[in-house]
Structure formats: structure tokens, C-alpha cells
Amino acid sequence: MDRYTKTILTGILLVLISIAAKDVDLFPIAEAQQGWEIDNELAMNGSMQAVPASNGLAYICQSRYVPTSSSLAGSYGYITLSFYDGPHCVGSYLGFGRMYTEGANDGHSEPWYFLSETQALFYADATARAADTGQRVRYYACNPQVAGAALNCVKYLEFRGDPADVEDAD
């Protein structure tokens, strides 16, 4: 094989590799390298805390969809969210929350707010996008009126279009 043919084949190979690599989602790889783990409270030395109020404005630092089916997680898994008071994990940690799917039997879940598979996939995508773009959200806890009941259960989210420096008119 002559030098010209090798050069052409090498160029074609590089183009094919770059086309294949553009569809690879690198966020989970970077996340694993940074060692973020918000689900394991024991590993966090008890520092996990539920969302602090019945509702509030926050930024999603991390969104993780766990599609594992189990009696605790639900038929389609659950979504774990960590909230900060600034975009892109800047500022103070506010707490975490979970969105459960149909069939969950976790002590923090509320059956009235279970997500279907389609809803879980939508929220997994929307919350990941909100975390990536620094979009502000309003979270609502499942049952804040009952002391200690389901404080880390998020019943729904409102995705905000306004910037952080605009006063919220609630």
C-alpha cells in the first residue's frame, strides 16, 4: 500500500471516529470522574437533607434517573435531584428530592404523585437539561403538612424561564 492510500484511509478513519464520538453522552463519564454520589447518605456521612420547605425556587445541580424496577423504586425507577441556590452547583446546597414512579413503596414516596414511565422519561430529560443550562425551577414537596412525611419526595417541578436576579412574584 502506497503512502497516498494510507493517508486517504487514515483521513477516512478519523472522520468516521469523530462521527461516532459525537453521539456519546460524556456527562455520565465526567460525573463518575468527579465522584458525585448523592444517593448514598451513609457515604455522605449523614449530610443528606430533604428539600427545606414545601416549595421553593432552586437550581438543579444534578439529576439522575435510576430506571431500576423494584418495590422501593417503583415500576420504572426514580429520579434523584440535588438542589442548590445558584446555577451549576454554585452557592449553598439546599437539599435533595426524589420523584417516584408507579408502584413505589419507599417510606418517602406518596402514591398520589407517582409518575408513569412516559412522565419519568420526560422529567429525567427536562431536569438533566435544567441542570446543564442552569435553569431555575420551583419544586413542590409531596406532603409538607404532615410532620416528617415525605419531605424528600418531590411531587412536581415548574421550570422557570426568568433569570435568577428577577424577583419572583408569588
C-alpha positions as CSV (number, residue, x, y, z in Angstrom):
1,M,0.0,0.0,0.0
2,D,1.5,3.3,-1.0
3,R,1.8,6.4,1.1
4,Y,-1.1,8.3,-0.7
5,T,-3.6,5.4,0.0
6,K,-2.5,5.2,3.7
7,T,-3.1,9.0,4.0
8,I,-6.6,8.8,2.5
9,L,-7.6,5.8,4.6
10,T,-6.3,7.5,7.8
11,G,-8.4,10.6,7.0
12,I,-11.5,8.5,6.4
13,L,-10.9,6.7,9.7
14,L,-10.6,9.9,11.6
15,V,-13.8,11.2,10.1
16,L,-15.6,8.0,11.0
17,I,-14.3,8.1,14.6
18,S,-15.4,11.8,15.0
19,I,-18.9,11.0,13.7
20,A,-19.2,8.1,16.1
21,A,-17.9,10.0,19.1
22,K,-20.3,13.0,18.7
23,D,-23.3,10.9,19.8
24,V,-21.6,9.7,23.0
25,D,-23.0,11.3,26.1
26,L,-20.0,12.3,28.1
27,F,-21.9,13.7,31.1
28,P,-22.1,10.4,33.0
29,I,-18.4,9.8,32.4
30,A,-17.4,13.2,33.7
31,E,-19.9,12.8,36.6
32,A,-18.2,9.5,37.6
33,Q,-14.8,11.0,37.4
34,Q,-15.8,13.8,39.8
35,G,-17.1,11.2,42.2
36,W,-20.5,12.8,42.7
37,E,-22.8,10.4,44.7
38,I,-25.9,11.9,46.1
39,D,-27.9,8.7,46.7
40,N,-25.8,7.1,49.5
41,E,-26.4,9.0,52.7
42,L,-24.0,6.8,54.6
43,A,-21.2,7.7,52.2
44,M,-22.1,11.4,52.7
45,N,-21.7,10.9,56.5
46,G,-25.4,11.8,57.2
47,S,-25.1,15.1,55.3
48,M,-28.1,14.4,53.0
49,Q,-31.1,16.6,53.7
50,A,-34.5,16.8,52.2
51,V,-35.7,19.8,50.4
52,P,-36.1,22.5,53.1
53,A,-39.7,23.6,52.6
54,S,-43.0,22.7,51.0
55,N,-41.9,24.6,47.9
56,G,-39.2,26.9,46.8
57,L,-37.0,28.2,44.0
58,A,-33.8,26.4,43.3
59,Y,-31.4,25.2,40.7
60,I,-30.9,21.6,39.9
61,C,-27.2,20.7,40.4
62,Q,-27.6,17.0,39.5
63,S,-30.4,14.9,38.1
64,R,-30.1,11.2,37.9
65,Y,-32.7,8.8,36.6
66,V,-32.4,5.3,38.0
67,P,-34.5,3.1,35.8
68,T,-34.2,0.0,38.1
69,S,-37.6,-1.6,38.8
70,S,-38.1,-2.6,42.4
71,S,-40.7,-2.4,45.1
72,L,-38.9,0.6,46.7
73,A,-38.1,2.4,43.4
74,G,-41.3,1.7,41.6
75,S,-42.1,0.0,38.3
76,Y,-40.0,2.4,36.3
77,G,-37.4,3.5,38.8
78,Y,-37.0,7.0,40.3
79,I,-35.3,10.4,39.6
80,T,-33.0,11.9,42.3
81,L,-32.4,15.6,42.2
82,S,-30.0,17.8,44.2
83,F,-30.9,21.5,44.7
84,Y,-28.6,24.5,45.1
85,D,-29.4,28.2,45.4
86,G,-27.2,29.0,42.4
87,P,-26.9,27.6,38.9
88,H,-24.4,24.9,38.0
89,C,-23.9,23.7,41.6
90,V,-22.8,27.1,42.8
91,G,-23.9,28.5,46.2
92,S,-25.4,26.6,49.1
93,Y,-26.7,23.1,49.0
94,L,-30.5,23.3,49.7
95,G,-31.3,19.6,49.7
96,F,-32.4,16.7,47.6
97,G,-35.6,15.2,46.4
98,R,-36.9,12.2,44.6
99,M,-39.6,11.7,42.0
100,Y,-41.0,8.2,42.2
101,T,-42.8,6.1,39.6
102,E,-45.9,3.9,39.8
103,G,-45.6,1.1,42.3
104,A,-43.0,2.6,44.6
105,N,-43.2,1.5,48.2
106,D,-40.4,3.7,49.7
107,G,-41.3,5.3,53.0
108,H,-40.8,8.7,51.5
109,S,-43.0,8.2,48.4
110,E,-46.6,9.4,48.0
111,P,-48.8,7.4,45.7
112,W,-50.8,10.5,44.6
113,Y,-47.7,11.8,42.8
114,F,-46.3,8.7,41.1
115,L,-45.0,9.2,37.6
116,S,-45.8,7.0,34.7
117,E,-43.0,5.7,32.5
118,T,-43.6,8.5,30.0
119,Q,-43.6,11.1,32.7
120,A,-40.4,9.7,34.3
121,L,-38.6,9.9,31.0
122,F,-39.8,13.4,30.4
123,Y,-38.7,14.6,33.8
124,A,-35.4,12.8,33.5
125,D,-34.7,14.7,30.3
126,A,-36.1,18.0,31.5
127,T,-34.3,18.0,34.8
128,A,-31.0,17.0,33.2
129,R,-31.4,19.9,30.7
130,A,-32.2,22.3,33.5
131,A,-29.0,21.2,35.4
132,D,-26.9,21.6,32.2
133,T,-28.3,25.0,31.3
134,G,-28.6,26.5,34.8
135,Q,-32.4,26.9,34.5
136,R,-34.2,27.8,37.8
137,V,-37.0,25.6,38.9
138,R,-39.7,25.7,41.6
139,Y,-40.0,22.4,43.5
140,Y,-43.0,21.2,45.5
141,A,-42.7,18.7,48.2
142,C,-45.2,15.8,48.3
143,N,-46.8,16.3,51.7
144,P,-45.2,19.0,53.7
145,Q,-48.2,19.5,56.0
146,V,-47.6,16.1,57.8
147,A,-44.5,16.5,60.0
148,G,-41.7,14.4,58.7
149,A,-43.8,12.8,55.9
150,A,-42.2,12.5,52.5
151,L,-40.1,15.6,52.8
152,N,-37.7,14.3,50.2
153,C,-40.5,13.4,47.8
154,V,-40.9,15.9,45.0
155,K,-44.5,15.9,43.6
156,Y,-43.7,18.2,40.7
157,L,-41.5,20.9,39.3
158,E,-42.1,24.2,37.5
159,F,-39.4,25.1,35.0
160,R,-38.7,28.8,35.2
161,G,-37.9,31.0,32.3
162,D,-36.8,34.0,34.3
163,P,-33.2,34.8,35.3
164,A,-32.1,34.5,38.9
165,D,-31.9,38.2,39.5
166,V,-35.6,38.9,38.8
167,E,-37.7,39.0,41.9
168,D,-40.3,36.2,42.0
169,A,-43.9,37.5,42.2
170,D,-45.6,34.7,44.2
